[in-house]
Amino acid sequence: MGKVLGFLILAVCTLICEAAIFKPISDSHRSAALDLLTPKDGSFESLEVTYKALRSFEVLGTGKQPDIKAVTCKSVVDTVRSPSSASKDLFQALRVNRILKCELNNEAFAGIASRLKDNVNSAGSLLDYYYSVGSLVLIEGQASEVDVHLGGADSVFRAIKALSQSDGRWRYSSNNPESSTFAAGIALESLAGVISLASSEIDRSLISLVKNDILKLLDGVEKYDDGAYYFDEKLVDAHGYQSPLSASSAVVRGITAFAIASDEDLNLPGDKILGLARFFLGVGIPGKAEDLFYQLDALASLENNRVSIPLILSPPTAVLSLTRKDQLKVNVNTVLGSAAPSLSVKLKQIFTSGSKDASIIDQDLKFDPENAVHFLDVLPENIDAGSYIFTFEIVLHNPEDKKIYAAGGRTKVPIYVTGFVKVDHAEVAVLDSDLGNVETQKRLDLAGENSISLSANHLQKLQLSFQLTSPLGNAFKPHQAFLKLRHESKVEHIFVVGNSGNFFEIILDFLGLVEKFFYLSGRYDIQLTVGDAVMENSFFQHLGSIELDLPEPPEKAARPPPQAVDASSKFGPKAEISHIFRAPEKRPPKELSLIFLALVLLPFVGFLVGLLRLQVNLKNFPKASAPATFAILFHFGIAAVLSLYLLFWLKLNLFTTLKALGFLGIFLMFVGHRTLAYLASSSAKLKSA
């Protein structure tokens, strides 16, 4: 039961730990950008990668970007001035130049502007329009004196619009029947560029058609269970497949660019705009540089658009304490993490608790400009300890602010309101089984320590009662209220304490519990557990003990179950093993052993004496150095074989002996053959003489 109470305390601590103020873009993103977007050799591999890195740092607003201006600007200037540069390379160079502001004069811009206009008129694919029109828009922003306006803007607009499909997606070219979500994003961005470059106003009917395409595109947006929306690329085998992150980023960038250029009221659904923001924020901190760029670029487009700026309401503290009189705090941020203090925000809170009727409170939360947080000083008087669902609604009513915001409607947040529960009238008594008369009664202090001592037999009852009152004086029903009796043999019995309103009572009739208690008489420890996630004074209290006198068990009565063995006990120290060696056997005297050794060596001595008596002939021993050497080695080999036999008798095993004998045998065959060959040759010479 202690584990159950510990779990409740851990759950409350977890809720408190999760109550940190939410900041969409934090220092962690800046740290990740420095890790992912730092060039290896002082420059990036291409101008496209360079732009994505610079754009990411631009959105984050950090001053710790890598110093690559000198090397990169040289590449930008060379690309712009080269007559053979492709439209894509010019586009990437101009995007980088917008951030680094390299030394390019109007003459250089004018030189490529005419070439880009020709590319627009001769374009045959969506990417050709995208790079050429996008480059002209960048020149317009960097060199206003250069003429970049398109004379036949309507025809260019119609050519791009002709690639659109009925579902809001676009084709890359007229020869490619497959439609793409990513292509829709760059098509909308290209159309926005055509509108801004047009020398005369574009036909409004064409803009209305594109507006319908945008609404169709939004109709096909995918949705997660948490309310996040994203665009999925339907092309599976096509070249240039884009992930949901890149496809969604392209669509967001295209829609916001088209809304700014056309000055058209698109009437986009705010829940989908907010859902897209939740998708990009739900990515967290990407592990790839390209994904980080798509996330930050899309969030920057959402925050600086005229369609609908998402507002992120961060949840308040998940646990509020009535005892500490905690404040309710709510943050309202834009997608890049900056607060929106200029907005007049009203938050309505609607809360329900369990099965109670819903209580509705409509009031303004105060705004703290220093900490950029909305807060409620004091919780409403009718909020008692319990679990609630707070529903927050942002109401925008600032006529001076011309921006359009997506607040996302109502946000439901579960809140635990904790408090100190009052415990009164706690008593324990032993009752007579027949009339229910109190034989022994003792009061308990459940907030302090108790050590009662009771005794009863199987014809009596045990009664425990107490009252629980919430901080506002209402009846309080905790998640758990258990009474545990633990026998001295470690057999435990747990009972649920019932309640009627705020009065809790349990009566144990020992006559009906003798089988459940396995007829075990003796001492039982009494423990009471009362706990709840919102109860700040949950307790696991040892009340004392009761001595039970139960009858003897019948023959076929159930025996107590075997108690679980502590798994850690097998790792404890084992009993010490003491071993006594047996006494050594009695041996013969030392003198007798020496006499036996002499008798063993006596035949060898006799052998030597016999050799002397027989006058062994050593005259035939070779005199020359080489034959003499082989003869000596032969005799040493014979001695080695005899020594090996001795070692085998003393300590070696058969396999080791045979292995050594094999090597000695080969050695003896060689030196013996040379010795015997010399003796045979000498004998033959002697006979012939």
HUBEL-V120141 format. One line per field, one symbol per residue. ss: DSSP state (~ for helix, > for strand, _ for the rest). phi: phi as a letter, one per 30 degrees, with the letter a starting at -180 (. if undefined). burial: + if it has 16 or more other C-alpha atoms within 10 Angstrom, else -. A space follows every 10 residues. Layout:
# HUBEL-V120141
ss=???
phi=???
burial=???
This chain:
# HUBEL-V120141
ss=_~~~~~~~~~ ~~~~~~~___ ______~~~~ ~~~~~~____ ______~~~~ ~~~~~~~~~~ ________~~ ~~~~~~~~~~ ~_____~~~~ ~~~~~~~~~~ _____~~~~~ ~~~~~~~~~~ ~___>~~~~~ ~~~~~~~~~~ ~~_______> __~~~~~~~~ ~__>_____> __>______> ~~~~~~~~~~ ~~~~~~~>__ ___~~~~~~~ ~~~~~~~~~_ _>>_____>> __________ ___~~~~~~~ ~~~~~~~~~~ ~~_______~ ~~~~~~~~~~ ~~______~~ ~~~~~~~~~~ ~~~_____>> >>>>____>> >______>>> >>>>____>_ ____>>>>>> >>______>> >>___>>>__ __>>>>____ _____>>>>> >>>>>>____ ____>>___> >>>>>>>>>_ _>>>>>>>>> >>_____>>> >>>_______ _>>>>>>__> >>>>>>>>>_ ____>____> >>>>>>>___ _>>>>>_>>> __>>>>>>>~ ~~~_______ _>>>>>>>>> >___>___>> >>>>>>>>>_ __________ ______~~~~ ~_________ _________~ ~~~~~~~~~~ ~~~~~~~~~~ ~~~_______ ____~~~~~~ ~~~~~~~~~~ ~~~~~~~~~~ ___~~~~~~~ ~~~~~~~~~~ ~~~~~~~~~~ ~~~~~~~~_
phi=.ddddddddd ddddddddcd ddbecbdddd ddddddccdd ciaddadddd dddddddddd icccdddbdd dddddddddd dddcdddddd ddddddddcd hddbcddddd dcdddddddd dcdbbddddd dddddddddd dcbddddbdc dcdddddddd ddddcdcjdb cdaddcddcb dddddddddd ddddddcddb ddeddddddd eddddddddc ddbcddjdca ccdddccddi dcdedddddd dddddddddd ddhcddhddd dddddddddd dddicdccdd dddddddddd dddcccdadd cccdddedbc cdddhdccbb cbbddcjddc dddcccccbb bbbhcdddcc bcadcdccdd chbcbcebde dddcdlcbcd ccbcccbcdd dddcccciic ccbdbcccac ddcbhdbbbc cdddciddcb bbdbcdcbcb adbbbacdcc bccbbabbbd eciddbcddb bbcbcbdddi dcbcbdddbb icccabbccd ddcddddhhd dkdcdcbbbb aadccdcebb ccdkbbcccc dddddcddcd dddddddddd cdddddccbc ddddddcddd dddddddddd dedddddddd ddddhdccdd decddddddd dddddddddd dddddddddd bdcddddddd dddddddddd dddddddddd ddddddddd
burial=+---+--++- -+-------- -++++---++ -+++-++++- --++--++++ ++++++++-+ ----+--++- -++--++-++ +----+++++ +++++++--+ -+-+----++ -++--++-++ +-++++++++ ++++++++++ -++--+-+++ --++-++-++ +-+++-++++ +++-----++ ++++++++++ ++++++++-- -+----+--+ +-++++++-- -------+++ ++++------ ++-+++++++ ++++++++++ ++---+-+-+ ++++++++++ +---++--++ ++++++++++ +++-++++++ ++++++++++ ++---+++++ +++++++-++ +-+-++++++ +++------- ----+-+--- -+++++--+- --++++++++ ++++-+---- ----++++-+ +-++++++++ +-++-+++++ +++------- ---+-+---- -+-+++++-+ ++++++++++ +---++++-+ +++++++--- +-----+-+- -++++++-++ ---+--++++ +-++++++++ ++++++++++ +++-++++++ ---------- ---------- ---------- ---------- ---------- ---------- ---------- -+----+--+ ++++--++-- +--+---+-- ------+--- +--+---+-- ++-++--++- ---------
